[in-house]
Amino acid sequence: MTIVRTLKGHADFNEALPSLSLRHARRGWFLALYIPQRHGRGKPPGDKQKGPGMKLYDSIGPNPRVVKMFMAEKGIDLPRVTIDLMKGENRQPAHIARNPGGQTPALELDDGVVLAEITAICEFLEEKNPSPALVGTNAEERAVTRMWTRRVDINIVEPLTNGFRFSDGLGLFKDRLRCMPQAADDLKTLAQERMLWLDGLIGGRAFIAGDKISLADILLFCFLDFGIQVGQPINPAAKNLLAWYDRIKARPSAAASA
Ligand SMILES: N[C@@H](CCC(=O)N[C@@H](CS)C(=O)NCC(=O)O)C(=O)O
């Protein structure tokens, strides 16, 4: 049974020191590289799952939330396994064997293939459950959604997230990722500037990629909501974005994924 916890704020991240040492992390990477397996297909040693069944390896944080909100919009329900990020469970060999990136979410399929990377997981779920479409119903719609999703990702999600990891989240991430604390303020400023840029582009549109909710909205919402919790609020000058945020937040999928 799944326990879905919400991220209460950056204090949680800062207060909990990672129990994982660099030595363990290195060992995990070593195992991931040298245990014979087809890339992305590793069944973790000791995995006792019997019979077919997809499951979502879930945790706190905005990335798993994107998948959960996407699923909520589509009415998909899957068994979940909670990975304890604060204790570094995601960086231990069992999870690294599933996802060499050592992060969450990961979606294990019926045949043992493990998908990671939120956009890949969402695109897979879309193909298996086309309605309601959150990527698109034809080539053009899909391309437009992917274009906006990528814009959101590069311009806002990446700088906002790294701005957090390199400052408020440093206590948690310093032994997990290459952290550049000297870049944190610039990254946060960049995210703020790009919010204003996006604000100008979306104008009077109801949604980021057009007149229907899409993966681009879900991605942006989950990360802006995370930013609000960790001291990176939406740029107050971005009036269109603020109105958009309120509209998305009112959707049941926002509460269902929190
Ligand atoms: N590029 C990955 C990013 C995943 C990611 O950063 N996940 C976070 C949770 S929001 C994580 O696992 N953080 C813990 C860590 O890196 O140790 C994706 O698209 O899924």
The ligand as an SDF file (V2000), in Angstrom:
LIG
                    3D

 20 19  0  0  0  0  0  0  0  0999 V2000
   15.2870   14.0440  -14.7490 N   0  0  0  0  0  0  0  0  0  0  0  0
   14.5690   13.3040  -13.7260 C   0  0  0  0  0  0  0  0  0  0  0  0
   14.6310   14.0960  -12.4400 C   0  0  0  0  0  0  0  0  0  0  0  0
   14.2000   13.2620  -11.2540 C   0  0  0  0  0  0  0  0  0  0  0  0
   14.5050   13.9350   -9.9070 C   0  0  0  0  0  0  0  0  0  0  0  0
   15.2720   14.8900   -9.8160 O   0  0  0  0  0  0  0  0  0  0  0  0
   13.8560   13.3960   -8.8610 N   0  0  0  0  0  0  0  0  0  0  0  0
   14.0600   13.8990   -7.5340 C   0  0  0  0  0  0  0  0  0  0  0  0
   12.7330   13.9010   -6.7810 C   0  0  0  0  0  0  0  0  0  0  0  0
   11.7650   15.3260   -7.1980 S   0  0  0  0  0  0  0  0  0  0  0  0
   15.0180   12.9860   -6.7760 C   0  0  0  0  0  0  0  0  0  0  0  0
   14.9970   11.7830   -6.9590 O   0  0  0  0  0  0  0  0  0  0  0  0
   15.8130   13.5910   -5.8870 N   0  0  0  0  0  0  0  0  0  0  0  0
   16.6340   12.9010   -4.9540 C   0  0  0  0  0  0  0  0  0  0  0  0
   18.0460   12.7300   -5.3990 C   0  0  0  0  0  0  0  0  0  0  0  0
   18.4210   13.2120   -6.4940 O   0  0  0  0  0  0  0  0  0  0  0  0
   18.7800   12.0960   -4.6450 O   0  0  0  0  0  0  0  0  0  0  0  0
   13.1580   13.0000  -14.1960 C   0  0  0  0  0  0  0  0  0  0  0  0
   12.7100   13.5710  -15.2100 O   0  0  0  0  0  0  0  0  0  0  0  0
   12.4640   12.1460  -13.6200 O   0  0  0  0  0  0  0  0  0  0  0  0
  1  2  1  0
  2  3  1  0
  2 18  1  0
  3  4  1  0
  4  5  1  0
  5  6  2  0
  5  7  1  0
  7  8  1  0
  8  9  1  0
  8 11  1  0
  9 10  1  0
 11 12  2  0
 11 13  1  0
 13 14  1  0
 14 15  1  0
 15 16  2  0
 15 17  1  0
 18 19  2  0
 18 20  1  0
M  END
$$$$
